[in-house]
Amino acid sequence: MARTKRPAVSADDRESVGAVLRELRRGAGFRSVGAVAATKGCPASRQTIYAYERGGLVPSFAQFLELVEFYVLGTPSGRGAKPEADLRAQGIAAVARALALPAYHVARAWDLIERMQPGPRKKA
């Protein structure tokens, strides 16, 4: 079966994802993309992170989660990093925001689930 072309991600969604990732990176204490890419265990290259943050590319949801996890849980607190509790709260907000974006189709999935639910059983 041929694959269908996925709809383009809106500029607003690309900018939203980029802004969320950029703020998380800064909150984790990384002033530059180069610094985070040079950190052991970073799940993306410098060029890829730049592309995400600038809105040129949108990570898959799995890639997005990997970066959020890396920024919030996987890196030592750098100089200028937010307190751990604040960074964790920011990470939670980032994931919640991504789930609401049309780019990741979560709302569409919930709508489909709702439409597929069986109706109430009728008594015979």
C-alpha positions, -999 to 999 in steps of 0.1 A, spaced: 0 0 0 14 34 -9 20 58 19 1 91 19 18 124 21 16 139 56 2 174 58 28 202 62 34 214 97 23 250 101 49 278 107 33 285 141 38 248 152 74 248 139 81 281 158 63 268 190 84 236 191 116 255 184 108 280 212 100 253 237 133 234 229 153 266 230 139 277 264 146 242 278 181 242 266 187 276 282 169 265 314 193 235 316 222 259 316 234 256 280 240 290 265 247 276 230 236 247 208 273 238 203 277 233 241 247 210 243 257 190 212 292 185 227 277 170 258 280 132 262 247 115 254 231 144 235 204 128 213 209 151 183 236 168 163 243 205 165 228 211 130 197 192 139 191 211 171 197 244 153 171 234 127 146 225 154 151 257 173 149 279 142 117 262 130 133 247 99 125 211 110 101 196 134 113 166 154 91 135 155 74 133 188 98 106 199 128 129 191 111 158 209 107 136 240 144 125 238 156 161 238 132 171 266 144 141 287 180 150 280 176 186 290 156 179 321 169 146 334 200 136 315 224 165 320 242 179 350 230 213 360 252 238 342 262 272 354 231 294 349 207 265 350 173 268 366 167 251 399 159 214 394 122 218 404 117 247 380 134 228 351 113 198 358 81 219 357 93 235 325 98 200 310 63 190 320 49 221 304 69 215 272 55 180 268 20 192 275 24 220 249 36 196 223 7 172 229 -17 201 222 0 211 189 -16 200 156 18 189 144 18 158 166 -19 149 159 -27 139 195 -59 159 195 -69 143 162 -61 108 177 -84 115 207 -111 127 183 -108 95 163 -110 74 195 -142 93 205 -158 87 171 -149 50 172 -165 44 207 -194 21 205 -228 35 213 -248 26 243 -263 -9 242 -300 -11 237 -320 -34 258 -338 -61 239 
